[in-house]
Amino acid sequence: MTPNPRPQPLSTLTLRFRIGYGNAIGEDARMNTQTHPIAISTMSKRILPRFLPVLLAAVPLLLAGCNQSADTEQSSTPKLLQVAERGDVSALDALLRRNRDANVRDSCQWTALMKAANNGHLEVAKRLLAAGATVDAADKGGYTALLLAAGNNHVDVVKLLLDNGAAIDAQEQTQGYSPLIWAAQRGNTDTVKLLLARGADTTLPDFQGHDAAWHAQELGHADVAALLAPAAPSAQPAAGS
């Protein structure tokens, strides 16, 4: 399963997700609805390196609160989304020749373009946009393709989406993160540089009132924090000099 009640910000180093009797991390269906905070700092040092990438990859779907179990995902997901997620260009071309609708959605309201962006499949994203995919389509949690690409540091896909008119300051609706905030929080230096060059709003706060610089500092991404630090005012010449 791919990425992404309102959870605690990831900047607190706390992941809030549903615990139940499912057989996969992030599984939502058939689980009880009790939500438990699990502090990363208390996890075993042996377990955390193995599972943190999986948890981070699942964040957008978890935040969107989408109920899609591992057992039903393949059967219910349109084929166009499946091949986009895999990055299978040949299969995608064949599907688009038979059905020109590039905006089909799954039960979580993900589109094929979101799947391609989330996984960094540049050529798939290009074909979908050429076939009429809506660049700013959003899922149940307000995530767009640009938010997903920025959060995963897929710089080429971020550039492609921006070139095709993606809203650079779009905010998802679970925490209020923008593409810049997501990139800053994940330490995605190259994506942050690109977003800044394209005019992303560095002052835009999330729902907790924190901007991208705060997230970078909170998670120890010094390089990103330096990029986001406000420029020092230039020295003014003394009067009469």
Contacts in CASP RR format, 6 or more apart in sequence:
PFRMAT RR
TARGET T0000
AUTHOR 0000-0000-0000
METHOD contacts of the structure
MODEL  1
MTPNPRPQPLSTLTLRFRIGYGNAIGEDARMNTQTHPIAISTMSKRILPR
FLPVLLAAVPLLLAGCNQSADTEQSSTPKLLQVAERGDVSALDALLRRNR
DANVRDSCQWTALMKAANNGHLEVAKRLLAAGATVDAADKGGYTALLLAA
GNNHVDVVKLLLDNGAAIDAQEQTQGYSPLIWAAQRGNTDTVKLLLARGA
DTTLPDFQGHDAAWHAQELGHADVAALLAPAAPSAQPAAGS
1 24 0 8 1.000
1 26 0 8 1.000
1 27 0 8 1.000
1 58 0 8 1.000
1 61 0 8 1.000
1 68 0 8 1.000
1 70 0 8 1.000
1 73 0 8 1.000
2 57 0 8 1.000
2 58 0 8 1.000
2 60 0 8 1.000
2 61 0 8 1.000
2 85 0 8 1.000
2 110 0 8 1.000
2 115 0 8 1.000
2 118 0 8 1.000
2 119 0 8 1.000
3 57 0 8 1.000
3 58 0 8 1.000
3 59 0 8 1.000
3 60 0 8 1.000
3 61 0 8 1.000
3 62 0 8 1.000
3 118 0 8 1.000
3 143 0 8 1.000
3 148 0 8 1.000
3 152 0 8 1.000
4 58 0 8 1.000
4 59 0 8 1.000
4 60 0 8 1.000
4 61 0 8 1.000
4 62 0 8 1.000
4 63 0 8 1.000
4 64 0 8 1.000
4 118 0 8 1.000
4 139 0 8 1.000
4 141 0 8 1.000
4 143 0 8 1.000
4 147 0 8 1.000
4 148 0 8 1.000
4 172 0 8 1.000
5 35 0 8 1.000
6 174 0 8 1.000
6 175 0 8 1.000
6 207 0 8 1.000
7 15 0 8 1.000
7 16 0 8 1.000
7 17 0 8 1.000
7 35 0 8 1.000
7 62 0 8 1.000
7 63 0 8 1.000
7 174 0 8 1.000
7 175 0 8 1.000
8 14 0 8 1.000
8 16 0 8 1.000
8 37 0 8 1.000
9 175 0 8 1.000
9 206 0 8 1.000
9 208 0 8 1.000
9 210 0 8 1.000
10 59 0 8 1.000
10 185 0 8 1.000
11 185 0 8 1.000
11 210 0 8 1.000
11 214 0 8 1.000
11 215 0 8 1.000
11 218 0 8 1.000
11 219 0 8 1.000
12 218 0 8 1.000
13 39 0 8 1.000
13 40 0 8 1.000
13 41 0 8 1.000
13 219 0 8 1.000
14 37 0 8 1.000
14 38 0 8 1.000
14 39 0 8 1.000
14 40 0 8 1.000
15 37 0 8 1.000
15 38 0 8 1.000
15 40 0 8 1.000
15 55 0 8 1.000
15 59 0 8 1.000
16 35 0 8 1.000
16 36 0 8 1.000
16 37 0 8 1.000
16 38 0 8 1.000
17 26 0 8 1.000
17 35 0 8 1.000
17 38 0 8 1.000
17 55 0 8 1.000
17 58 0 8 1.000
17 62 0 8 1.000
18 26 0 8 1.000
18 28 0 8 1.000
18 31 0 8 1.000
18 32 0 8 1.000
18 33 0 8 1.000
18 34 0 8 1.000
18 35 0 8 1.000
18 62 0 8 1.000
19 31 0 8 1.000
19 32 0 8 1.000
19 34 0 8 1.000
19 35 0 8 1.000
19 36 0 8 1.000
20 31 0 8 1.000
20 32 0 8 1.000
20 34 0 8 1.000
21 30 0 8 1.000
21 31 0 8 1.000
21 32 0 8 1.000
22 30 0 8 1.000
22 31 0 8 1.000
23 70 0 8 1.000
24 70 0 8 1.000
25 51 0 8 1.000
25 54 0 8 1.000
25 55 0 8 1.000
25 58 0 8 1.000
26 58 0 8 1.000
26 61 0 8 1.000
26 62 0 8 1.000
27 69 0 8 1.000
27 70 0 8 1.000
28 62 0 8 1.000
28 65 0 8 1.000
28 66 0 8 1.000
28 67 0 8 1.000
28 68 0 8 1.000
28 69 0 8 1.000
29 67 0 8 1.000
29 68 0 8 1.000
29 69 0 8 1.000
29 71 0 8 1.000
29 72 0 8 1.000
30 69 0 8 1.000
40 48 0 8 1.000
40 52 0 8 1.000
56 186 0 8 1.000
57 152 0 8 1.000
60 118 0 8 1.000
60 139 0 8 1.000
60 143 0 8 1.000
60 147 0 8 1.000
60 148 0 8 1.000
60 172 0 8 1.000
61 68 0 8 1.000
61 108 0 8 1.000
63 141 0 8 1.000
63 143 0 8 1.000
63 172 0 8 1.000
63 174 0 8 1.000
63 175 0 8 1.000
64 108 0 8 1.000
64 139 0 8 1.000
64 140 0 8 1.000
64 141 0 8 1.000
64 142 0 8 1.000
64 143 0 8 1.000
64 172 0 8 1.000
64 174 0 8 1.000
65 140 0 8 1.000
65 141 0 8 1.000
65 174 0 8 1.000
66 107 0 8 1.000
66 108 0 8 1.000
66 109 0 8 1.000
66 139 0 8 1.000
66 140 0 8 1.000
66 141 0 8 1.000
67 107 0 8 1.000
68 76 0 8 1.000
68 106 0 8 1.000
68 107 0 8 1.000
68 108 0 8 1.000
74 82 0 8 1.000
76 106 0 8 1.000
76 107 0 8 1.000
77 106 0 8 1.000
78 104 0 8 1.000
78 105 0 8 1.000
78 106 0 8 1.000
78 112 0 8 1.000
79 95 0 8 1.000
80 92 0 8 1.000
80 95 0 8 1.000
80 96 0 8 1.000
80 99 0 8 1.000
80 102 0 8 1.000
80 104 0 8 1.000
80 112 0 8 1.000
81 104 0 8 1.000
81 105 0 8 1.000
81 106 0 8 1.000
81 110 0 8 1.000
81 111 0 8 1.000
81 112 0 8 1.000
81 115 0 8 1.000
83 91 0 8 1.000
83 92 0 8 1.000
83 95 0 8 1.000
83 112 0 8 1.000
83 124 0 8 1.000
84 92 0 8 1.000
84 112 0 8 1.000
84 113 0 8 1.000
84 115 0 8 1.000
84 116 0 8 1.000
84 121 0 8 1.000
84 124 0 8 1.000
84 128 0 8 1.000
85 115 0 8 1.000
85 116 0 8 1.000
85 118 0 8 1.000
85 119 0 8 1.000
87 116 0 8 1.000
87 119 0 8 1.000
87 121 0 8 1.000
87 123 0 8 1.000
87 124 0 8 1.000
88 124 0 8 1.000
89 123 0 8 1.000
89 124 0 8 1.000
89 127 0 8 1.000
92 112 0 8 1.000
92 124 0 8 1.000
92 127 0 8 1.000
92 128 0 8 1.000
93 127 0 8 1.000
96 102 0 8 1.000
96 127 0 8 1.000
96 131 0 8 1.000
100 131 0 8 1.000
102 111 0 8 1.000
102 112 0 8 1.000
102 113 0 8 1.000
102 128 0 8 1.000
102 131 0 8 1.000
102 132 0 8 1.000
102 133 0 8 1.000
103 111 0 8 1.000
103 132 0 8 1.000
103 133 0 8 1.000
103 134 0 8 1.000
103 137 0 8 1.000
104 111 0 8 1.000
104 112 0 8 1.000
105 111 0 8 1.000
105 137 0 8 1.000
108 139 0 8 1.000
108 140 0 8 1.000
109 138 0 8 1.000
109 139 0 8 1.000
109 140 0 8 1.000
110 139 0 8 1.000
111 133 0 8 1.000
111 134 0 8 1.000
111 137 0 8 1.000
111 145 0 8 1.000
112 124 0 8 1.000
112 128 0 8 1.000
112 133 0 8 1.000
113 125 0 8 1.000
113 128 0 8 1.000
113 129 0 8 1.000
113 133 0 8 1.000
113 134 0 8 1.000
113 135 0 8 1.000
113 137 0 8 1.000
113 145 0 8 1.000
114 137 0 8 1.000
114 139 0 8 1.000
114 143 0 8 1.000
114 144 0 8 1.000
114 145 0 8 1.000
114 148 0 8 1.000
116 124 0 8 1.000
116 125 0 8 1.000
116 128 0 8 1.000
116 145 0 8 1.000
116 157 0 8 1.000
117 125 0 8 1.000
117 145 0 8 1.000
117 146 0 8 1.000
117 148 0 8 1.000
117 149 0 8 1.000
117 154 0 8 1.000
117 157 0 8 1.000
117 161 0 8 1.000
118 145 0 8 1.000
118 148 0 8 1.000
118 149 0 8 1.000
118 152 0 8 1.000
119 152 0 8 1.000
119 154 0 8 1.000
120 149 0 8 1.000
120 152 0 8 1.000
120 154 0 8 1.000
120 156 0 8 1.000
120 157 0 8 1.000
121 157 0 8 1.000
122 154 0 8 1.000
122 156 0 8 1.000
122 157 0 8 1.000
122 160 0 8 1.000
125 145 0 8 1.000
125 157 0 8 1.000
125 160 0 8 1.000
125 161 0 8 1.000
126 160 0 8 1.000
129 135 0 8 1.000
129 160 0 8 1.000
129 164 0 8 1.000
135 144 0 8 1.000
135 145 0 8 1.000
135 146 0 8 1.000
135 161 0 8 1.000
135 164 0 8 1.000
135 165 0 8 1.000
135 166 0 8 1.000
136 144 0 8 1.000
136 145 0 8 1.000
136 146 0 8 1.000
136 165 0 8 1.000
136 166 0 8 1.000
136 167 0 8 1.000
136 170 0 8 1.000
137 144 0 8 1.000
137 145 0 8 1.000
138 144 0 8 1.000
138 170 0 8 1.000
138 172 0 8 1.000
141 172 0 8 1.000
141 173 0 8 1.000
141 174 0 8 1.000
142 172 0 8 1.000
142 173 0 8 1.000
142 174 0 8 1.000
143 172 0 8 1.000
144 166 0 8 1.000
144 167 0 8 1.000
144 170 0 8 1.000
144 172 0 8 1.000
145 157 0 8 1.000
145 161 0 8 1.000
145 166 0 8 1.000
146 158 0 8 1.000
146 161 0 8 1.000
146 162 0 8 1.000
146 166 0 8 1.000
146 167 0 8 1.000
146 168 0 8 1.000
146 170 0 8 1.000
146 179 0 8 1.000
147 170 0 8 1.000
147 172 0 8 1.000
147 177 0 8 1.000
147 178 0 8 1.000
147 179 0 8 1.000
147 182 0 8 1.000
149 157 0 8 1.000
149 158 0 8 1.000
149 161 0 8 1.000
149 179 0 8 1.000
149 191 0 8 1.000
150 158 0 8 1.000
150 179 0 8 1.000
150 180 0 8 1.000
150 182 0 8 1.000
150 183 0 8 1.000
150 188 0 8 1.000
150 191 0 8 1.000
150 195 0 8 1.000
151 179 0 8 1.000
151 182 0 8 1.000
151 183 0 8 1.000
151 186 0 8 1.000
151 188 0 8 1.000
151 191 0 8 1.000
152 186 0 8 1.000
152 188 0 8 1.000
153 183 0 8 1.000
153 186 0 8 1.000
153 187 0 8 1.000
153 188 0 8 1.000
153 190 0 8 1.000
153 191 0 8 1.000
154 191 0 8 1.000
155 190 0 8 1.000
155 191 0 8 1.000
155 194 0 8 1.000
158 179 0 8 1.000
158 191 0 8 1.000
158 194 0 8 1.000
158 195 0 8 1.000
159 194 0 8 1.000
162 168 0 8 1.000
162 194 0 8 1.000
162 198 0 8 1.000
168 178 0 8 1.000
168 179 0 8 1.000
168 180 0 8 1.000
168 195 0 8 1.000
168 198 0 8 1.000
168 199 0 8 1.000
168 200 0 8 1.000
168 201 0 8 1.000
169 178 0 8 1.000
169 179 0 8 1.000
169 180 0 8 1.000
169 200 0 8 1.000
169 201 0 8 1.000
169 204 0 8 1.000
170 178 0 8 1.000
170 179 0 8 1.000
171 177 0 8 1.000
171 178 0 8 1.000
171 204 0 8 1.000
171 206 0 8 1.000
175 206 0 8 1.000
175 207 0 8 1.000
175 208 0 8 1.000
176 206 0 8 1.000
176 207 0 8 1.000
177 185 0 8 1.000
177 206 0 8 1.000
178 200 0 8 1.000
178 201 0 8 1.000
178 204 0 8 1.000
178 206 0 8 1.000
178 212 0 8 1.000
179 191 0 8 1.000
179 195 0 8 1.000
179 200 0 8 1.000
180 192 0 8 1.000
180 195 0 8 1.000
180 196 0 8 1.000
180 200 0 8 1.000
180 201 0 8 1.000
180 202 0 8 1.000
180 204 0 8 1.000
180 212 0 8 1.000
181 204 0 8 1.000
181 206 0 8 1.000
181 210 0 8 1.000
181 211 0 8 1.000
181 212 0 8 1.000
181 215 0 8 1.000
182 188 0 8 1.000
183 191 0 8 1.000
183 192 0 8 1.000
183 195 0 8 1.000
183 212 0 8 1.000
183 224 0 8 1.000
184 192 0 8 1.000
184 212 0 8 1.000
184 213 0 8 1.000
184 215 0 8 1.000
184 216 0 8 1.000
184 221 0 8 1.000
184 224 0 8 1.000
184 225 0 8 1.000
184 228 0 8 1.000
185 212 0 8 1.000
185 215 0 8 1.000
185 216 0 8 1.000
185 218 0 8 1.000
185 219 0 8 1.000
185 221 0 8 1.000
187 216 0 8 1.000
187 219 0 8 1.000
187 221 0 8 1.000
187 223 0 8 1.000
187 224 0 8 1.000
188 224 0 8 1.000
189 221 0 8 1.000
189 223 0 8 1.000
189 224 0 8 1.000
189 227 0 8 1.000
192 212 0 8 1.000
192 216 0 8 1.000
192 224 0 8 1.000
192 227 0 8 1.000
192 228 0 8 1.000
193 227 0 8 1.000
196 202 0 8 1.000
196 227 0 8 1.000
196 228 0 8 1.000
202 211 0 8 1.000
202 212 0 8 1.000
202 213 0 8 1.000
202 228 0 8 1.000
203 211 0 8 1.000
204 211 0 8 1.000
204 212 0 8 1.000
205 211 0 8 1.000
206 215 0 8 1.000
210 218 0 8 1.000
211 228 0 8 1.000
212 228 0 8 1.000
213 225 0 8 1.000
213 228 0 8 1.000
213 229 0 8 1.000
216 224 0 8 1.000
216 225 0 8 1.000
216 228 0 8 1.000
217 225 0 8 1.000
END
